[in-house]
Amino acid sequence: MVQRIIPEFLAFLLGSGTESRFNASMKLIRLTACFLVVCLSSLQGSPLDPKGDAKITKNEAEHIALKRFPGARVTSAKLETVQGKLVWSLQIAEEGAKTARQVAVNAVTGRIAPPAEEKP
């Protein structure tokens, strides 16, 4: 089906070989419109993609966390929604510590979120 539609669509866009000045202008308009549709559709983010609202990059979030915990290293980073807020969830391994620390950096403001209280 697609194999039949694509050649027909291209034939519609390009028109015939012998054409008037008007038809040539229409062909140019059609090609320009198709080009704009393709370009503009690639600029829009998916509404299901939370990364569209993040102003802080992964690298920036790591730097923010490492300023608070000098000498530590980031072992993992993930962008997620926690309690309705978009945050970078980072695992920080501090020197000499046996366990990694969980740090949440707000992906919009860049502030380190306070640790979430665990419920029993």
Long-range contacts (C-beta under 8 A, 24 or more apart in sequence): 50-79, 50-80, 50-81, 50-86, 51-79, 53-86, 53-107, 53-108, 54-79, 54-86, 54-107, 54-108, 55-107, 55-108, 55-109, 55-110, 56-88, 56-105, 56-106, 56-107, 56-108, 56-109, 56-110, 58-88, 60-110, 61-88, 61-90, 61-105, 61-107, 61-110, 62-88, 62-90, 64-105, 64-110, 64-112, 65-90, 65-92, 65-103, 65-105, 65-112, 66-92, 68-103, 68-112, 69-94, 69-101, 69-103, 71-95, 72-101, 75-100, 79-107, 82-113, 82-116, 83-116, 85-113, 87-113
